[in-house]
């Protein structure tokens, strides 16, 4: 088998040497086409954004505190309407080539344990790619802010109601203390009422503290970029090294094929009767 392979390679080399004009000609044409493609192909850059999904810290126990579930957020990002809103926000026509590239290049990866959606988009310049990634986060922030408006309003109303109840309880306690006449039976009743009022005040203060704690940035925050958008320094398409490598392989293959075809044609003519 090794001898057969060696003979085959020697024969192939002889064919290439004999038909060197065809081999070099076809090879140069393929290489030239590869270089022309690299020169004229429209370059693309890719931007990566890490979007942190907002959450409301006072969600009921057992419920997802996020403003929107990860799966619904991914579906939202993939809708044509959402993508059109992103394009319009940066002044890109929805039927422009830039819009088609934005839609076709969007890649979404869920990182639920990190509370992050990883997003990749492309543009015909590094600036365009970065702008589209930031615009996607901005439009998503606006959509989630609208969803969170009702629960956040409810939380503010609840906190205001607790503050009002706490104020009333404190004023009632002060009145009880001020109205104590000092008589034994009256003092006992007053002490009982004050103790009850103190318990109510402590409960309301605990409730208010819990509501205030849940509104701290650790528990309640808006959808936003977790880190700055990253854009590759070099274009991601076309890949110069990869394209040249494929072009050289294609040139060698097609040039060899052309040399073999020319040799076969020449041999056929020599064997054909005059």
C-alpha positions as CSV (number, residue, x, y, z in Angstrom):
1,X,0.0,0.0,0.0
2,X,2.8,2.4,0.8
3,X,4.5,1.6,-2.5
4,X,1.2,2.3,-4.4
5,X,0.9,5.6,-2.5
6,X,4.5,6.5,-3.3
7,X,4.0,5.7,-7.0
8,X,0.8,7.7,-7.1
9,X,2.4,10.7,-5.6
10,X,5.3,10.5,-8.0
11,X,2.9,10.2,-10.9
12,X,1.0,13.2,-9.6
13,X,4.2,15.2,-9.3
14,X,5.1,14.4,-12.8
15,X,1.7,15.5,-14.0
16,X,2.0,18.8,-12.2
17,X,5.6,19.4,-13.6
18,X,4.4,18.5,-17.1
19,X,1.3,20.8,-16.8
20,X,2.9,23.5,-14.7
21,X,1.4,26.3,-16.7
22,X,-2.1,25.1,-15.9
23,X,-1.2,24.4,-12.2
24,X,0.3,27.8,-11.7
25,X,-2.3,29.6,-13.7
26,X,-5.3,28.1,-11.9
27,X,-3.6,28.5,-8.5
28,X,-2.8,32.2,-9.1
29,X,-6.4,32.8,-10.2
30,X,-7.8,31.2,-7.0
31,X,-5.4,33.1,-4.8
32,X,-6.2,36.4,-6.6
33,X,-9.9,35.7,-6.1
34,X,-9.3,35.1,-2.4
35,X,-7.4,38.3,-2.0
36,X,-10.0,40.2,-3.9
37,X,-12.7,38.8,-1.6
38,X,-10.8,39.9,1.5
39,X,-10.4,43.3,0.0
40,X,-14.0,43.9,-1.1
41,X,-15.9,41.9,1.6
42,X,-17.6,44.2,4.0
43,X,-15.9,43.9,7.4
44,X,-17.9,43.0,10.5
45,X,-17.2,43.7,14.2
46,X,-18.8,42.0,17.1
47,X,-19.8,43.6,20.4
48,X,-20.6,41.6,23.6
49,X,-23.0,43.0,26.3
50,X,-23.8,41.5,29.7
51,X,-27.3,42.6,30.7
52,X,-28.3,42.2,34.4
53,X,-32.0,41.6,34.7
54,X,-33.7,43.8,37.2
55,X,-35.6,42.5,40.2
56,X,-38.1,43.7,42.8
57,X,-36.9,42.6,46.3
58,X,-40.4,42.6,47.9
59,X,-41.8,39.8,45.7
60,X,-43.9,37.3,47.6
61,X,-42.0,34.3,49.0
62,X,-41.5,31.5,46.5
63,X,-42.0,33.9,43.5
64,X,-39.3,34.9,41.1
65,X,-38.1,38.4,42.1
66,X,-36.9,39.3,38.6
67,X,-38.9,41.9,36.7
68,X,-39.3,39.4,33.9
69,X,-38.3,35.7,33.7
70,X,-35.2,34.9,31.8
71,X,-37.0,32.8,29.1
72,X,-39.5,35.7,28.5
73,X,-36.6,38.2,28.3
74,X,-34.9,36.0,25.7
75,X,-38.1,35.7,23.7
76,X,-38.6,39.5,23.9
77,X,-35.0,40.1,22.6
78,X,-35.7,37.8,19.6
79,X,-38.9,39.4,18.5
80,X,-38.9,41.6,15.4
81,X,-40.8,44.4,17.2
82,X,-38.2,44.7,19.9
83,X,-35.3,44.6,17.4
84,X,-37.0,47.3,15.3
85,X,-37.3,49.5,18.4
86,X,-33.6,49.1,19.0
87,X,-32.8,50.0,15.4
88,X,-35.1,53.1,15.5
89,X,-33.5,54.3,18.7
90,X,-30.1,54.6,17.0
91,X,-31.6,55.9,13.7
92,X,-31.0,52.8,11.6
93,X,-33.7,52.0,9.0
94,X,-35.3,48.7,9.7
95,X,-34.8,47.6,6.1
96,X,-31.1,48.7,5.9
97,X,-28.2,46.2,5.5
98,X,-27.1,47.2,9.0
99,X,-30.5,46.1,10.3
100,X,-30.3,42.7,8.6
101,X,-26.8,42.1,10.1
102,X,-28.0,43.1,13.5
103,X,-30.9,40.7,13.5
104,X,-29.0,37.8,11.9
105,X,-25.9,38.1,14.2
106,X,-27.8,38.4,17.5
107,X,-26.7,35.6,19.8
108,X,-28.2,35.3,23.3
109,X,-26.9,33.2,26.2
110,X,-28.7,32.8,29.5
111,X,-26.6,33.0,32.7
112,X,-29.3,32.6,35.3
113,X,-27.0,31.8,38.2
114,X,-25.3,35.1,37.5
115,X,-28.6,36.9,36.9
116,X,-27.2,37.9,33.5
117,X,-28.2,37.6,29.8
118,X,-25.1,37.6,27.5
119,X,-25.7,39.2,24.2
120,X,-23.6,39.4,21.0
121,X,-24.4,41.6,18.0
122,X,-22.5,42.7,14.9
123,X,-22.0,45.9,13.0
124,X,-20.2,47.1,10.0
125,X,-17.9,49.0,12.3
126,X,-16.7,48.7,15.9
127,X,-18.6,51.8,16.8
128,X,-21.9,50.5,15.2
129,X,-21.6,47.2,17.0
130,X,-21.0,48.9,20.4
131,X,-23.9,51.3,19.8
132,X,-26.3,48.6,18.9
133,X,-25.3,46.5,22.0
134,X,-25.8,49.6,24.2
135,X,-29.1,50.4,22.5
136,X,-30.4,46.9,23.1
137,X,-29.7,47.2,26.8
138,X,-31.4,50.6,26.9
139,X,-34.6,49.5,25.2
140,X,-34.8,46.4,27.4
141,X,-34.3,48.7,30.5
142,X,-37.2,50.8,29.3
143,X,-39.5,47.8,28.8
144,X,-38.6,46.3,32.2
145,X,-39.1,49.7,33.9
146,X,-42.6,49.8,32.6
147,X,-43.3,46.2,33.9
148,X,-41.9,47.1,37.3
149,X,-43.8,50.4,37.6
150,X,-46.9,48.7,39.2
151,X,-45.2,46.6,41.9
152,X,-42.8,49.4,42.8
153,X,-45.8,51.8,43.1
154,X,-47.5,49.2,45.4
155,X,-44.4,49.0,47.5
156,X,-44.2,52.8,47.9
157,X,-47.9,53.0,48.9
158,X,-47.4,50.2,51.4
159,X,-44.4,51.9,52.9
160,X,-46.4,55.2,53.2
161,X,-49.3,53.3,54.9
162,X,-46.9,51.7,57.4
163,X,-45.4,55.2,58.1
164,X,-48.8,56.6,58.8
165,X,-49.8,53.7,61.1
166,X,-46.5,54.1,62.9
167,X,-47.0,57.8,63.4
168,X,-50.5,57.2,64.8
169,X,-49.3,54.5,67.2
170,X,-46.5,56.8,68.5
171,X,-49.0,59.7,69.0
172,X,-51.4,57.4,70.7
173,X,-48.7,56.2,73.1
174,X,-47.7,59.8,73.8
175,X,-51.3,60.7,74.7
176,X,-51.6,57.7,77.0
177,X,-48.4,58.7,78.8
178,X,-49.5,62.4,79.0
179,X,-53.0,61.5,80.3
180,X,-51.8,59.2,83.1
181,X,-53.4,60.7,86.3
182,X,-51.3,58.8,88.7
183,X,-54.1,56.8,90.4
184,X,-53.4,53.2,91.0
185,X,-56.2,51.6,89.0
186,X,-55.8,54.2,86.2
187,X,-52.0,53.7,86.2
188,X,-52.4,49.9,85.7
189,X,-54.7,50.4,82.8
190,X,-52.5,53.0,81.3
191,X,-49.4,50.8,81.6
192,X,-51.3,48.0,79.9
193,X,-52.3,50.2,77.1
194,X,-48.8,51.6,76.7
195,X,-47.4,48.1,76.6
196,X,-49.8,47.1,73.9
197,X,-49.0,50.3,72.0
198,X,-45.3,49.6,72.4
199,X,-45.8,46.1,70.9
200,X,-47.7,47.6,68.0
201,X,-44.9,50.2,67.4
202,X,-42.2,47.5,67.4
203,X,-44.2,45.4,64.9
204,X,-44.7,48.4,62.6
205,X,-41.0,49.5,62.9
206,X,-40.0,45.9,62.1
207,X,-42.3,45.9,59.1
208,X,-41.0,49.3,57.9
209,X,-37.4,48.2,58.3
210,X,-38.0,45.1,56.3
211,X,-39.7,47.1,53.5
212,X,-36.9,49.6,53.5
213,X,-34.2,46.8,53.5
214,X,-35.9,45.1,50.5
215,X,-35.6,48.3,48.5
216,X,-31.9,48.6,48.9
217,X,-29.8,48.1,45.7
218,X,-28.9,44.6,46.9
219,X,-32.5,43.4,46.5
220,X,-34.2,45.9,44.2
221,X,-32.5,47.3,41.1
222,X,-33.3,48.1,37.4
223,X,-32.2,46.2,34.3
224,X,-28.8,47.5,33.2
225,X,-25.4,46.6,31.8
226,X,-23.5,44.6,34.3
227,X,-20.1,45.7,32.7
228,X,-19.1,47.9,29.8
229,X,-19.8,46.6,26.3
230,X,-16.7,44.8,24.9
231,X,-15.8,45.1,21.2
232,X,-13.1,42.9,19.6
233,X,-10.2,44.9,18.4
234,X,-10.0,43.0,15.1
235,X,-12.9,42.3,12.8
236,X,-14.6,39.0,13.2
237,X,-15.5,38.7,9.5
238,X,-13.9,38.0,7.2
239,X,-11.1,36.3,9.2
240,X,-8.0,37.1,7.2
241,X,-5.9,34.2,8.4
242,X,-8.6,31.6,8.0
243,X,-9.8,32.9,4.6
244,X,-6.2,32.9,3.3
245,X,-5.7,29.4,4.5
246,X,-8.8,28.1,2.9
247,X,-7.9,30.0,-0.3
248,X,-4.5,28.4,-0.5
249,X,-5.9,24.9,0.1
250,X,-8.5,25.6,-2.6
251,X,-5.8,26.9,-4.9
252,X,-3.7,23.8,-4.5
253,X,-6.7,21.5,-4.9
254,X,-8.1,23.2,-8.0
255,X,-4.7,23.7,-9.6
256,X,-3.9,20.0,-9.2
257,X,-7.4,19.1,-10.6
258,X,-6.8,21.4,-13.6
259,X,-3.4,19.9,-14.2
260,X,-4.8,16.3,-14.1
261,X,-7.7,17.3,-16.3
262,X,-5.3,18.9,-18.9
263,X,-3.1,15.8,-18.7
264,X,-6.0,13.5,-19.3
265,X,-7.2,15.5,-22.2
266,X,-3.7,15.5,-23.7
267,X,-3.4,11.8,-23.3
268,X,-6.8,11.2,-24.9
269,X,-5.8,13.2,-27.9
270,X,-2.6,11.2,-28.3
271,X,-4.4,7.9,-28.1
272,X,-7.1,8.9,-30.5
273,X,-6.6,7.8,-34.1
274,X,-5.8,10.5,-36.6
